[in-house]
Amino acid sequence: MGHSIWIKDPLACLAENAEAGIVIKGGKITELLPKGTSPDLDDGHDWTVFDASRHVVIPGLINSHHHFYQTLTRACPAALNKPLFPWLQSLYPLWANLDTEMMAAASELALAECLLSGCTTASDHHYLFPNTLPDAIDIQVGVSKKLGIRVNLTRGSMSLGQDQGGLPPQTTVQDEDIILADSERLIQTFHDPAEGSMVQIALAPCSPFSVSTELMQSSAELARRHGVRLHTHLAETHDETAFCLEMFGQRPLDYLEKVGWLAEDVWLAHGIHFNEEEIKRLGAAGVGISHCPSSNMILSSGIAPTLELERAGCPVGLGVDGSASNDGSNLIQEVRQALLIGRLKYDAGDVTHQAAYRWATEGSARCLGREDIGKIEAGRQADLAFFKLDEPRFSGAGDPLAALLLCGAHKADYVMIGGDWRVENGTIPNLDLEDLMQRHHQLGLKLQAGAA
């Protein structure tokens, strides 16, 4: 018989009727146990019982938008205290010097940060492919398999350089035929649409100000031919709206519809500057939105209309965004940030801690088009995050689930993905984190010095 796990008597659980715990078989949740019940430990299975009486158990958090490579340029002096467009223009010359060693270290560090914060699935948006880094997505697949974390890796692209009226310098853009050929290669090589998939691929032209109309349309055609999703940045800043009006004669959402992207197989990063009519159109089409509160605050971009988007019918997920615009890859802290910034825009009773958790779990899963993760219920993958309330910040807390956010949890004690432990006692097994940090930091300094 197979192996079974009983997550026994959690201190608190983000699921109903699970006071006595969770039963896991074959990497999936098979049963939630109400108070006073227990599984049949004599059913012929090989049982492991995990005492969760000191743990708050939540679904594995899902990061729906990130840029792993940006861990190399955190708090970069050239980009400090700037809004999005000047910030990008300061960093593009640095990022043009990315190489394979840098990409591997940046991806591993970003994913390690995610794991340690309770994240079990991470989506990365990589759109820089200089001559020194032709195989960035291949590198990310290898790193994700090493750490055992689920990933949705988006093959990003930039083709509209400054010479064509775009924002990026020419050294950072690619030929569109090369982009499309590599996109198809990656889908055919790595994309796994099956339930419980560890690696999925999506196509992600970077933004309206860095790719051509033709590439947006061609990417959509290619994605739909292969049944993969589409992702891009949209409506992040007023500068972007002004660019679209000048370049295309349309607001960002009208442009999105023109190129065939106003559809339910699309999720967008940020989604801040939509008007009421545009929100209705987004919701009717089922377009997902990845809310990135920390990045939006640091770059003074604005606050996404999360509740209006949800009410209109949009899946709303949560992303940490790049570690140069957020300066961290910690998803449990991002859930707290989403709660706090939401209460600057809405009433406290409307943006609850449950709402913030929903964005980081079920909402992000819907953005990625996945029904097998994002919730603790029978039939879903056994992706779980376990947090202790044993630090001074939690002393005196009455509601354990609320305490994780209100008191500022920042590190998971255990993390399980598909029934396998990926974090144990606050560490990632078989990862020398100190060595990784040292190598990563030196590569970050090298990258920043290279464009000085």
Steps between C-alpha positions, in 0.01 A plus 500: 500500500603862457629758745257725685554811713279634777555869571362471850316758711625829349498804725294663224426411138381712207226250420164411649445177693870420528549546876636143534717534196565406139552159342741475206542203268695484176596865525138617513265606776244221542313600815444783746436384855243684715556546871504174698568274202806309380599294196514122492866436574449124456395515135816332377673824399839608628403800716696805610339720764614863508411679822378843385371614838746792501448592133265722307438314172408683182497403132836540335521863388508565124712779357337608173758757387875528559830582329760267653797669332429826680627358830841605364413872499320560830530849644712592200635856545438596137130419529407629845208738553368485144162413346469215249624645170814676635558197726497266199723730296753496784504120521473385138874560432591288804261217414641488145811339654322202658670166441420136572678487836313808618167362381550170680597664828221759480236238426616271778510779755158635399342154517666428834356825636159404367513153655610627838206741502244224446479524120452171313441628144679794340444664164794687352487755219839498328531720193875575467700278265835669423759303303656396831171343615318315220367219721360681803179293524691171468713610796191582705347157431817333630505710816132441572548124471797516737288673766181304428275804466220537246560769238315678224780642287398762249709548187508876493624718218600851399520597132414870497822686576567871517569510126141385438347735757507256794648545845780236515845558347577300185746280689211342692260414216475189281394421146136393497558184297755388757257578782219297346721205410642480853153540650377197306810300595446569869133402485578175321792419731374592845127576520307237695122562505424198719352512849778539757735648240828637634591711193271700275588754233315815397580770245556850628595794276628746757275803456341729240804727516756226425345274232333558164134454422597214268680315778204535735275348234743227397563401861127465561460282190792278603380467860150400395629251247681322782248560779719712727416825676598861429646759735620860483530821702207738454359820651783531750561876471362818346818516287397173339155638419656809344741282298214287363297807406796652316630177341176321417230764542330281761487445873680184620187286528372600155841406362484167684165425339628603157782244514266219610593481866171586671427138593489256791835338410675829588622636832652845544753637745392807700170615343493828693375766261176365357182705499157364596401405147832323442463299821163374378654390171786324676259316726270397216801355318632324814846659480711436812691769689816444703498760777855610597458737797862544617635574155215741432577683824875522444460631145210728603283340232167494684261249660324233295116498522499141625145482632345663194694261276384197699139617505511545123616140455880522482714247686731707723829344605807622682858549383817622665614647163868556439745505785628833375162670524393315813849412625368175644350169388310428821143405420355481852620857554337595169169362625528735798588788269193428288286511812646831618498685169148374435384673815629832369250465215213303655330450836666261744195274490533461123874418484522228762790267573293229329484713184877546497553125541252439217702715262822314582346153462179444304530827308855437386413142406219629278734752339730212406209292376543230764223321689725247676670741742408805709264349756495243779233258385471137394630441149749789497875461504650477849671841485505637855687761703547470877576798724580512871392784726806473725657844453448807722295663224224240547482499879146577614340430160144369520419395140792297356405543134461877537819515705713372212419818308428759769808408704723462196599137439801480273628141500333160470609217728400221261389501136354204313461471121313204357533318830879545516675716758691784331563707815568336835563684825534825308768375261510358148656152511817452293536872429804687629321832530803684640713399201219592258462842660873567482524405131181687415608817677835511322331448163258781581785738575673391178186568297451844650868592457500388135290794387654757729 
